[in-house]
């Protein structure tokens, strides 16, 4: 039994894949957040343009 536990503790296979998965998840969260902010900015910009056009008519 101790040999099995020692082998399990020293086994690092798959750690790199998990790390890459975590990095990809962080990048995805950042991209989604950025797109959301960009979308809100565009919505505000087009709203201001719409108001200016209505006021000038």
Helices and strands as residue ranges (DSSP letters): H 2-10, H 15-56
